[in-house]
Amino acid sequence: MGDEAVSGDGEHLAIREQLIAQGRQAIADTWTEANAAVADIAAMIETATGVRLPTGRPSVMDAAPEDITELEQRCAHFLEFVEIYRRWRPRGDRRTLGQLMPELPEDVREAVADHLVRAGLS
């Protein structure tokens, strides 16, 4: 499903937000299950061999070129969000982004949401 299928009028925006929320929850649930499975495997190996396998996230020093490319793309979207935010936030305004969003034009809200999602932050 392309971006054009879930952006646009209010109904499509509501569907998009619902899909994003469901996706976030599914990812969180999957990480919880995966972490539990990894811990179980590591415990079995340690019990059987006495060797403790690392179970955490790989070090940034182990990042492959494609990992760096993905991070670069995510950072580019974050920087696009920052540019939009700076253009629309009044100087000295201390409101949170969530407080500011309802006052922004719909197309700006959609752009902010899109960039945050693509940056992996929402």
NUVEXKOL-856379 format. One record per residue (C-alpha): x, y, z; residue number from 1. Coordinates in steps of 0.5 Angstrom, whole numbers, plus 500, padded with zeros to 3 digits. Layout:
xx X; yy Y; zz Z; k NUM
...
//
This chain:
xx 500; yy 500; zz 500; k 1
xx 503; yy 507; zz 498; k 2
xx 503; yy 513; zz 502; k 3
xx 498; yy 516; zz 497; k 4
xx 493; yy 510; zz 500; k 5
xx 493; yy 513; zz 507; k 6
xx 494; yy 520; zz 506; k 7
xx 489; yy 526; zz 505; k 8
xx 483; yy 528; zz 508; k 9
xx 481; yy 527; zz 515; k 10
xx 478; yy 520; zz 514; k 11
xx 484; yy 517; zz 511; k 12
xx 489; yy 521; zz 516; k 13
xx 485; yy 517; zz 522; k 14
xx 486; yy 511; zz 518; k 15
xx 493; yy 512; zz 517; k 16
xx 494; yy 514; zz 525; k 17
xx 490; yy 507; zz 527; k 18
xx 495; yy 503; zz 522; k 19
xx 501; yy 507; zz 525; k 20
xx 498; yy 505; zz 532; k 21
xx 497; yy 498; zz 531; k 22
xx 504; yy 497; zz 527; k 23
xx 507; yy 500; zz 533; k 24
xx 504; yy 495; zz 538; k 25
xx 505; yy 489; zz 534; k 26
xx 512; yy 491; zz 533; k 27
xx 513; yy 492; zz 541; k 28
xx 509; yy 485; zz 542; k 29
xx 514; yy 482; zz 537; k 30
xx 520; yy 485; zz 541; k 31
xx 518; yy 483; zz 547; k 32
xx 516; yy 476; zz 545; k 33
xx 523; yy 476; zz 541; k 34
xx 527; yy 478; zz 547; k 35
xx 524; yy 473; zz 551; k 36
xx 526; yy 467; zz 546; k 37
xx 533; yy 470; zz 546; k 38
xx 534; yy 470; zz 553; k 39
xx 531; yy 463; zz 553; k 40
xx 536; yy 460; zz 548; k 41
xx 542; yy 464; zz 551; k 42
xx 540; yy 460; zz 558; k 43
xx 539; yy 454; zz 555; k 44
xx 546; yy 454; zz 552; k 45
xx 549; yy 457; zz 558; k 46
xx 546; yy 451; zz 562; k 47
xx 549; yy 446; zz 557; k 48
xx 556; yy 449; zz 555; k 49
xx 557; yy 454; zz 561; k 50
xx 558; yy 459; zz 555; k 51
xx 554; yy 466; zz 556; k 52
xx 552; yy 468; zz 549; k 53
xx 551; yy 476; zz 548; k 54
xx 544; yy 477; zz 548; k 55
xx 544; yy 485; zz 547; k 56
xx 543; yy 489; zz 541; k 57
xx 549; yy 489; zz 536; k 58
xx 554; yy 495; zz 537; k 59
xx 554; yy 500; zz 532; k 60
xx 561; yy 498; zz 531; k 61
xx 558; yy 492; zz 527; k 62
xx 554; yy 496; zz 523; k 63
xx 554; yy 494; zz 516; k 64
xx 554; yy 499; zz 510; k 65
xx 546; yy 498; zz 509; k 66
xx 545; yy 499; zz 516; k 67
xx 549; yy 506; zz 515; k 68
xx 545; yy 508; zz 509; k 69
xx 538; yy 506; zz 513; k 70
xx 540; yy 511; zz 519; k 71
xx 542; yy 516; zz 514; k 72
xx 535; yy 516; zz 511; k 73
xx 532; yy 516; zz 518; k 74
xx 536; yy 522; zz 520; k 75
xx 535; yy 526; zz 513; k 76
xx 527; yy 525; zz 515; k 77
xx 529; yy 527; zz 522; k 78
xx 532; yy 533; zz 519; k 79
xx 526; yy 535; zz 515; k 80
xx 522; yy 535; zz 521; k 81
xx 526; yy 539; zz 525; k 82
xx 526; yy 544; zz 519; k 83
xx 518; yy 544; zz 519; k 84
xx 518; yy 545; zz 526; k 85
xx 523; yy 551; zz 526; k 86
xx 518; yy 554; zz 521; k 87
xx 512; yy 553; zz 525; k 88
xx 514; yy 554; zz 532; k 89
xx 513; yy 561; zz 534; k 90
xx 520; yy 564; zz 537; k 91
xx 520; yy 563; zz 545; k 92
xx 514; yy 558; zz 545; k 93
xx 515; yy 552; zz 550; k 94
xx 509; yy 548; zz 548; k 95
xx 510; yy 541; zz 546; k 96
xx 510; yy 538; zz 539; k 97
xx 503; yy 535; zz 541; k 98
xx 500; yy 541; zz 543; k 99
xx 503; yy 545; zz 537; k 100
xx 500; yy 540; zz 532; k 101
xx 493; yy 541; zz 532; k 102
xx 494; yy 549; zz 530; k 103
xx 498; yy 547; zz 524; k 104
xx 495; yy 546; zz 517; k 105
xx 493; yy 539; zz 515; k 106
xx 498; yy 538; zz 510; k 107
xx 504; yy 541; zz 515; k 108
xx 501; yy 536; zz 520; k 109
xx 501; yy 530; zz 515; k 110
xx 508; yy 532; zz 513; k 111
xx 511; yy 532; zz 520; k 112
xx 507; yy 525; zz 522; k 113
xx 510; yy 522; zz 515; k 114
xx 517; yy 525; zz 517; k 115
xx 517; yy 522; zz 524; k 116
xx 515; yy 516; zz 522; k 117
xx 520; yy 515; zz 517; k 118
xx 525; yy 517; zz 522; k 119
xx 523; yy 511; zz 526; k 120
xx 521; yy 516; zz 532; k 121
xx 513; yy 515; zz 531; k 122
//
